[in-house]
Amino acid sequence: MQRQYWFLGSLLLGAALIAPVGMQAQAKRQNCPDKGYYDRNRKECHTWDANEDRAYQSWQTAQHKSQRDFAKRRATEQSQYWKWRHDHPDTDNNRHENPPHN
């Protein structure tokens, strides 16, 4: 009987020690704007706009990924995208909705 109490106490203590870390991560995600996504590796928010959507489409093509909503991708795939995104910053040419024609 004493082992059961010891096990239960250890379990509760472990949960109490881990809970603040989970709550802190959740709080960081909640600080992102409504149309934002949290980059866990860099600990920053990214606003999703038309420019980000174009970059995401390019990533899907470059990585031979199926077309899927970013929000429906696994966390590991989202992290892969943000890593790729930081390695492929915007240029002035792809910042515009409709680039000028020559």
C-alpha positions as CSV (number, residue, x, y, z in Angstrom):
1,M,0.0,0.0,0.0
2,Q,2.9,2.4,0.8
3,R,4.3,1.8,-2.7
4,Q,1.1,3.0,-4.3
5,Y,1.2,6.2,-2.3
6,W,4.9,6.7,-3.2
7,F,4.1,6.2,-6.9
8,L,1.1,8.5,-6.8
9,G,3.1,11.2,-5.0
10,S,6.0,10.9,-7.5
11,L,3.5,11.2,-10.3
12,L,1.9,14.3,-8.9
13,L,5.3,15.9,-8.1
14,G,6.4,15.3,-11.7
15,A,3.3,16.8,-13.1
16,A,3.6,19.9,-10.9
17,L,7.2,20.4,-12.1
18,I,6.4,20.0,-15.8
19,A,3.1,22.1,-15.8
20,P,4.8,25.6,-15.7
21,V,6.9,24.8,-18.7
22,G,3.9,23.8,-20.8
23,M,1.9,26.8,-19.6
24,Q,4.8,29.1,-20.6
25,A,5.0,27.6,-24.1
26,Q,1.2,28.0,-24.5
27,A,1.4,31.6,-23.4
28,K,4.0,32.4,-26.1
29,R,1.7,30.9,-28.7
30,Q,-1.2,33.0,-27.5
31,N,0.8,36.2,-28.0
32,C,0.9,35.6,-31.8
33,P,-1.6,37.6,-33.8
34,D,-4.8,35.9,-35.0
35,K,-3.3,35.1,-38.4
36,G,0.1,34.2,-36.9
37,Y,2.1,31.1,-36.4
38,Y,4.7,30.4,-33.7
39,D,8.2,29.3,-34.8
40,R,9.3,27.1,-31.9
41,N,12.9,27.0,-32.9
42,R,13.4,30.7,-33.0
43,K,10.7,31.5,-30.5
44,E,9.0,34.1,-32.6
45,C,5.6,34.7,-34.3
46,H,5.1,35.0,-38.0
47,T,2.1,36.7,-39.6
48,W,0.5,34.8,-42.4
49,D,-0.2,37.0,-45.4
50,A,-0.3,36.7,-49.2
51,N,3.5,36.9,-49.3
52,E,3.9,34.1,-46.7
53,D,1.4,32.0,-48.6
54,R,3.5,32.3,-51.8
55,A,6.6,31.4,-49.9
56,Y,4.8,28.4,-48.5
57,Q,3.6,27.3,-51.9
58,S,7.3,27.5,-53.1
59,W,8.4,25.4,-50.2
60,Q,5.8,22.7,-50.9
61,T,7.0,22.5,-54.5
62,A,10.7,22.6,-53.6
63,Q,10.3,19.8,-51.0
64,H,7.9,17.7,-53.2
65,K,5.2,18.0,-50.5
66,S,1.5,17.5,-51.2
67,Q,-0.6,20.7,-51.2
68,R,-1.9,21.0,-47.6
69,D,-2.9,23.8,-45.3
70,F,0.0,24.8,-43.1
71,A,-2.1,24.5,-39.9
72,K,-2.8,20.8,-40.8
73,R,0.9,19.9,-41.1
74,R,2.7,18.1,-38.3
75,A,4.8,20.3,-35.9
76,T,8.0,18.8,-37.4
77,E,7.0,19.8,-40.9
78,Q,6.1,23.3,-39.7
79,S,9.5,23.6,-38.1
80,Q,11.1,22.5,-41.4
81,Y,9.2,25.2,-43.2
82,W,10.3,27.9,-40.8
83,K,13.9,26.8,-41.1
84,W,13.6,26.9,-44.9
85,R,11.9,30.2,-44.7
86,H,14.7,31.8,-42.7
87,D,17.1,30.4,-45.3
88,H,15.1,31.9,-48.1
89,P,14.2,35.5,-47.2
90,D,12.0,37.7,-49.3
91,T,13.5,39.8,-52.1
92,D,12.1,43.0,-53.4
93,N,10.8,41.2,-56.4
94,N,8.5,38.8,-54.6
95,R,7.2,41.3,-52.0
96,H,4.7,42.7,-54.4
97,E,1.3,41.2,-55.1
98,N,1.6,42.0,-58.8
99,P,5.2,42.8,-59.9
100,P,5.5,45.4,-62.6
101,H,5.8,44.1,-66.2
102,N,8.5,45.4,-68.5
